[in-house]
Amino acid sequence: MSFGCGMGTRRFSMTRGKSAMAVVNPVKSKSSFLTVRSYLLGSSMSSGALLGQDELERYFPDRRMTVFVGTWNMHGEKDLPDKIDDFLLPECCEYVQDMYVMGFQEGTPARREWEIRMQETLGPTHVLFYSGTYGVLHVCVFIRRDLIWFCSVAEEDTVSTRAFSQIKTKGGLAVSFNFFGTSFLFINSHFTSGDNKAKERIADHIKICEAISLPKMVPVNQHSSDPSSEEDRKTKSVWKLTPKTKKKKSPKKVAVSPISGKSDDCTSRFDCVFWFGDMNFRLDHERSKVEELIKHGHKSDYKELVAHDRLTDFMKKEEAFVGFKESQIRFPPTYKFDLNTDHYDTSPKLRVPSYTDRVLYKCKKAGDVTALNYSNVPSIKISDHRPVYAIFEVKIRPGRDTIPLAAGQFDREVYIEANRRRAMQINVERKQSRICSIM
């Protein structure tokens, strides 16, 4: 790899999702902050800090960015869908999102081609910041091209939940990084399959929580002092009044898994955590009754169906994904379909249609993550699963220039090839348009 320098089908406006800047503003050559800022190393000075408040508010005046999280079990298909606009650029969204995190299970063997097609769909405004695989799990992170300078290096870790770790079909692939002063953790997972394997799926969740060893060298919670924050103002006033008072050492708190009681849960270390994938939890209901509810589900926003969902039940009882949230499901089950049809499983097994594909989230501070949209993609039918996506608005805090930066690295080869194809397609369309106008 080479590198270079609503809900449902409801329409809604995402004007807040469009940050104030699409590209970096031109800067005068004699500007004073050029002497203290480095896009490779950051700055140790409070003035002109690369990850500081001033720079953050240049790009995000309201300190909020949009994050798109997509998940799809691709069934290991070599053939790829012709168009994925409905997936990455759904009609409900007025703008392209700031960040795209895509997770795939049973991913296509044509991984490189798949990344190029996603890049081609997003266009030249975004770049492939991170790509990683673990067996048939695959995660990609695309980010706006002008924002890559504000990312730390990306770190990854993997966990196999199979009895033999050499078999990498079930497990988790996690990636973490800081953006300005906000730390992110994204986990793509594929849990144990089978209708009566709920306990095994919960065990998969616990194992991933405890086995993921992130961050490795990027320090989290590197928030800079925020003068607009009530907490920071109180802290400053205390230190001004008592400059000679020695700060008492508080006992070190150890992060403990809320499920197993063991230390420690990887999801407790980050500001924002998104967990997505084929979690394989099923609807606990007879197939005939599920099919009947699907027919009339849109009338009740599918609430009657979701009432039988095992994962929803476990989350309510705090038996799994403690602290996580999920947007209301307002779409039909995404598994299991006959390939290239809208028919649920007609094989001899006659599996009960279920919501196996999910996107969950949690944050340290209430209100830091706001769910904007949660839906499926019924037009992509080459797998026995339908893709699912969720869009969020995330509060971003200023950071400190003391973290290892990614230095603007992205996948140059994918970027060049994808945009070469876009240019060719535009030329073809222009020629066709001219022919039509002559005729």
C-alpha positions in Angstrom: 0.0 0.0 0.0 1.3 3.4 -0.9 0.4 6.6 0.9 0.1 10.2 -0.2 0.3 13.8 1.3 -36.1 9.8 8.6 -35.3 7.3 10.1 -36.2 4.6 7.6 -37.1 6.3 4.3 -38.1 9.6 5.8 -36.3 12.6 4.3 -34.6 15.1 6.5 -32.2 18.0 6.1 -28.7 17.6 7.6 -27.5 21.2 7.2 -25.7 20.9 10.5 -23.8 17.9 9.0 -22.2 20.3 6.5 -19.1 21.9 8.1 -18.2 25.4 7.3 -15.2 24.4 5.2 -14.8 22.0 2.3 -11.1 22.8 1.7 -8.4 24.5 3.7 -8.6 28.2 3.4 -5.6 30.0 1.7 -3.1 31.2 4.2 -0.7 34.2 3.8 2.9 33.2 3.5 3.9 35.5 6.3 1.2 34.4 8.7 2.7 34.1 12.2 1.1 30.7 13.1 3.0 29.0 10.3 6.1 29.3 12.4 4.6 27.3 15.3 2.4 24.7 13.5 3.5 21.5 11.8 1.0 19.3 10.0 3.4 16.4 10.6 4.2 16.8 14.3 1.7 19.3 15.6 2.7 22.1 18.0 3.7 22.1 21.6 2.6 25.7 22.0 -0.9 26.7 23.0 -0.9 29.4 20.3 -1.4 27.9 16.8 -2.0 24.4 18.1 -3.0 22.1 15.2 -5.6 20.2 17.3 -6.6 23.2 19.4 -9.8 25.2 19.7 -9.2 27.8 17.0 -8.4 25.2 14.4 -11.3 23.0 15.4 -13.8 25.9 15.1 -12.4 26.8 11.7 -13.7 23.5 10.4 -16.6 22.9 12.7 -18.0 26.2 14.2 -20.5 24.2 16.3 -17.9 21.5 17.1 -20.0 18.7 15.6 -19.2 16.4 12.7 -21.3 13.7 11.0 -20.2 10.0 11.1 -21.7 7.4 8.8 -21.4 3.8 10.0 -22.3 1.0 7.6 -22.4 -2.8 8.0 -23.0 -5.6 5.6 -22.5 -9.4 5.6 -21.5 -9.9 1.9 -21.9 -13.7 1.9 -18.4 -13.9 0.5 -19.6 -12.9 -2.9 -17.0 -12.3 -5.6 -19.5 -10.3 -7.7 -20.0 -6.7 -6.4 -23.1 -4.6 -6.7 -23.1 -2.3 -9.8 -24.1 0.8 -7.8 -23.8 1.5 -4.1 -25.2 5.0 -4.1 -28.2 3.8 -2.1 -25.8 2.6 0.6 -23.2 5.4 0.9 -25.3 8.3 -0.4 -28.9 7.5 0.7 -31.6 9.9 -0.5 -32.5 11.0 3.0 -29.1 12.8 3.3 -28.7 16.2 1.8 -24.9 16.2 2.2 -22.0 13.8 2.1 -20.9 12.9 5.6 -17.6 14.0 7.2 -16.5 10.4 8.0 -17.6 7.0 6.7 -16.8 3.8 8.7 -17.7 0.6 6.8 -17.7 -2.8 8.3 -18.1 -6.1 6.3 -18.5 -9.7 7.4 -17.9 -12.6 5.1 -16.2 -10.0 3.0 -15.6 -10.2 -0.7 -12.3 -11.7 -1.9 -12.1 -8.8 -4.3 -11.3 -6.5 -1.4 -9.2 -4.0 -3.3 -11.8 -3.6 -6.0 -14.4 -3.1 -3.4 -12.4 -0.3 -1.8 -12.0 1.4 -5.1 -15.7 1.3 -5.8 -16.5 2.9 -2.5 -13.9 5.6 -3.1 -15.4 6.1 -6.6 -18.9 6.6 -5.1 -17.7 9.1 -2.5 -15.6 11.0 -5.0 -12.5 13.2 -4.6 -13.7 14.9 -1.4 -12.9 11.8 0.7 -9.8 9.6 1.1 -9.3 6.1 2.5 -7.7 6.8 5.8 -7.6 3.2 7.1 -8.3 -0.3 5.8 -7.9 -3.5 7.7 -8.9 -7.1 7.5 -9.0 -10.1 9.8 -10.0 -13.3 8.0 -13.2 -12.4 6.3 -13.8 -9.3 8.5 -13.1 -6.0 6.7 -13.1 -2.4 8.0 -12.6 0.8 6.0 -12.5 4.4 7.2 -13.0 7.2 4.7 -12.7 10.8 5.8 -12.9 14.2 4.2 -9.6 14.9 2.5 -9.1 18.2 4.3 -9.6 16.6 7.7 -6.9 13.9 7.6 -4.3 16.2 9.3 -6.3 16.2 12.5 -6.2 12.4 13.0 -3.8 10.5 15.1 -2.3 7.3 13.7 -4.9 4.5 13.5 -4.4 1.5 15.7 -6.1 -1.9 15.3 -6.6 -5.1 17.2 -8.4 -8.4 16.5 -10.1 -11.2 18.4 -11.2 -14.6 17.2 -14.2 -16.1 19.0 -13.8 -19.5 17.4 -12.5 -22.4 19.5 -9.4 -22.4 17.2 -8.1 -18.9 16.6 -6.8 -20.0 13.2 -10.4 -20.0 12.0 -11.1 -16.3 11.4 -14.7 -16.4 10.3 -16.1 -15.2 13.7 -14.7 -12.6 16.0 -14.0 -8.9 16.0 -11.8 -6.3 14.2 -11.4 -3.0 16.1 -9.8 0.3 15.0 -9.2 3.3 17.2 -7.8 6.8 16.6 -8.2 10.4 17.9 -9.8 13.2 15.9 -8.8 16.5 17.4 -9.3 15.7 21.1 -12.0 13.1 20.7 -11.1 9.4 20.9 -13.0 7.0 18.7 -13.3 3.2 18.8 -15.0 1.2 16.0 -15.6 -2.5 16.4 -16.8 -4.7 13.5 -17.9 -8.1 14.7 -19.5 -11.4 13.5 -21.0 -13.4 16.3 -21.8 -17.1 16.5 -24.6 -18.2 14.2 -27.6 -20.5 14.9 -31.1 -20.0 16.2 -30.5 -21.1 19.7 -27.1 -19.7 20.4 -27.9 -16.5 22.3 -25.6 -17.4 25.2 -22.7 -18.1 22.8 -23.3 -14.7 21.2 -23.2 -12.9 24.6 -20.0 -14.8 25.3 -18.6 -13.5 22.0 -19.4 -10.0 23.0 -17.7 -10.4 26.4 -14.6 -11.9 24.9 -14.2 -9.1 22.5 -14.7 -6.5 25.2 -12.0 -8.0 27.3 -9.5 -9.1 24.6 -9.3 -5.9 22.5 -6.1 -4.2 23.6 -6.6 -0.6 22.4 -5.2 2.0 22.5 -1.6 0.8 22.2 0.4 4.0 22.0 -2.1 6.8 21.2 -3.2 8.4 24.5 -6.9 8.9 24.9 -8.7 11.7 26.8 -6.2 14.2 25.4 -8.7 17.1 25.6 -7.3 20.6 25.7 -8.5 23.1 28.2 -11.8 24.5 26.9 -12.6 28.0 28.0 -16.2 27.6 27.0 -16.6 24.6 29.3 -18.2 25.1 32.7 -16.0 22.4 34.2 -12.8 24.0 32.9 -13.8 27.4 34.2 -14.5 26.0 37.7 -11.2 24.2 37.6 -9.2 27.3 36.6 -10.8 29.4 39.3 -9.9 26.9 42.0 -6.3 26.8 40.9 -6.1 30.6 40.8 -7.4 30.9 44.4 -5.2 28.1 45.8 -2.0 28.1 43.8 0.1 26.5 46.6 -2.4 23.9 47.6 -1.1 20.4 46.8 -3.5 18.3 44.9 -4.4 15.1 46.7 -3.9 11.9 44.8 -7.1 10.1 44.2 -7.1 6.3 44.1 -6.6 5.0 40.6 -9.8 3.8 39.0 -9.7 0.6 37.1 -12.1 0.1 34.2 -14.3 -2.9 34.9 -16.4 -4.8 32.5 -20.1 -4.2 33.4 -20.9 -7.7 32.3 -18.2 -10.0 33.7 -16.9 -7.8 36.5 -13.3 -8.3 35.2 -11.0 -5.5 34.2 -11.1 -4.1 31.8 -13.7 -3.4 29.1 -12.1 -1.8 26.0 -15.2 0.2 25.3 -14.8 2.2 28.6 -11.6 3.8 27.4 -12.9 6.0 24.6 -15.1 9.0 24.2 -17.2 7.5 21.4 -17.7 3.8 20.6 -19.5 2.4 17.7 -20.1 -1.4 17.5 -21.6 -2.9 14.4 -21.7 -6.1 12.4 -23.6 -9.3 12.0 -24.5 -10.0 15.6 -26.7 -12.9 14.7 -29.4 -12.3 17.4 -32.8 -13.6 16.2 -36.5 -12.9 16.6 -38.0 -15.1 19.2 -41.2 -15.8 17.3 -42.8 -18.2 14.9 -42.0 -17.7 11.3 -45.6 -17.4 10.1 -46.3 -14.8 12.7 -43.1 -12.9 11.8 -44.1 -12.9 8.1 -47.5 -11.5 9.0 -46.0 -8.7 11.1 -43.5 -7.9 8.3 -46.5 -7.3 5.9 -48.0 -4.8 8.2 -44.8 -3.6 10.0 -44.6 -0.2 8.3 -47.9 0.8 10.0 -46.4 0.5 13.4 -42.8 1.3 12.5 -42.0 -2.4 13.1 -42.4 -2.0 16.8 -44.3 -5.2 17.1 -41.5 -7.1 15.4 -38.7 -5.5 17.5 -40.6 -6.5 20.6 -39.5 -10.1 19.8 -35.9 -9.3 19.2 -33.4 -11.0 21.5 -30.7 -8.4 21.4 -33.1 -5.7 22.3 -34.3 -7.8 25.2 -30.8 -8.5 26.5 -29.8 -4.8 26.3 -32.9 -3.8 28.3 -32.0 -6.4 31.0 -28.3 -5.2 30.9 -27.1 -8.7 30.0 -25.3 -7.5 26.9 -23.9 -4.2 25.5 -24.3 -2.4 28.8 -24.2 1.3 28.3 -24.8 1.0 24.5 -27.8 2.5 22.7 -29.5 1.7 19.4 -31.7 3.9 17.3 -35.3 2.8 16.8 -35.5 0.1 14.1 -38.0 1.2 11.5 -37.2 -1.2 8.7 -37.9 -4.9 8.0 -35.6 -7.7 9.1 -32.3 -7.8 7.1 -31.8 -11.6 7.2 -32.2 -14.2 5.6 -33.0 -13.6 2.0 -32.8 -15.9 -1.1 -30.0 -14.4 -3.2 -31.1 -11.7 -5.7 -34.7 -11.7 -4.5 -36.9 -10.1 -1.9 -38.0 -13.5 -0.6 -37.0 -14.6 2.9 -35.4 -18.0 3.2 -37.2 -20.7 1.2 -34.6 -23.4 1.9 -35.6 -26.5 3.9 -34.4 -24.7 7.1 -36.9 -21.9 6.6 -35.0 -19.6 8.9 -37.1 -17.0 10.8 -36.4 -13.5 9.4 -34.3 -11.5 11.9 -32.5 -8.3 12.7 -29.0 -9.8 12.7 -27.2 -6.7 11.3 -26.9 -3.9 13.8 -25.2 -0.6 14.7 -24.9 0.3 18.4 -23.2 3.3 20.0 -22.2 4.8 23.3 -20.3 7.8 24.6 -18.7 8.9 27.9 -20.7 12.2 28.1 -24.4 12.3 27.5 -25.3 14.1 24.4 -22.0 13.8 22.7 -23.5 11.4 20.1 -26.9 12.1 18.4 -28.5 9.5 16.1 -29.8 11.1 12.9 -30.8 8.1 10.8 -31.0 4.3 10.9 -32.0 2.2 8.0 -31.4 -0.7 5.6 -30.6 -0.8 1.9 -33.3 -3.0 0.2 -31.9 -2.4 -3.4 -28.7 -4.4 -2.8 -29.7 -8.1 -3.1 -26.6 -10.1 -4.0 -26.2 -11.4 -0.4 -28.5 -13.1 2.0 -28.2 -10.0 4.2 -29.3 -6.5 3.4 -26.8 -3.7 4.3 -27.6 -1.5 7.3 -26.4 2.0 8.0 -26.6 4.6 10.7 -25.7 8.3 10.7 -24.7 10.2 13.7 -23.7 13.7 14.8 -20.7 13.7 17.2 -19.4 16.4 19.4 -15.7 17.0 18.9 -13.4 18.5 21.5 -10.2 20.4 21.0 -7.1 18.3 21.6 -3.4 18.6 22.5 -0.6 18.3 20.0 1.1 15.6 22.0 -0.2 12.6 20.2 1.4 10.7 17.2 -0.3 12.2 14.2 -1.1 10.3 11.0 0.6 13.1 9.1 -2.0 13.2 6.3 -1.5 9.6 5.2 -4.1 7.9 3.0 -4.3 5.2 0.4 -3.1 7.1 -2.7 -3.5 4.1 -5.1 -7.2 3.7 -4.3 -7.8 7.4 -4.6 -6.1 7.8 -8.0 -7.7 4.7 -9.6 -11.2 5.6 -8.3 -11.1 9.1 -9.5 -9.6 8.1 -12.9 -12.7 5.9 -13.3 -15.0 8.8 -12.3 -13.4 11.1 -14.9 -13.8 8.5 -17.6 -17.5 8.0 -16.7 -18.1 11.8 -16.8 -16.5 11.9 -20.3 -18.7 9.1 -21.5 -21.9 10.8 -20.1 -20.9 14.1 -21.8 -20.5 12.4 -25.1 -23.8 10.6 -24.8 -25.4 13.9 -23.9 -24.0 15.6 -27.0 -25.3 12.8 -29.2 -28.8 13.0 -27.7 -28.8 16.8 -28.2 -27.8 16.5 -31.9 -30.5 13.8 -32.5 
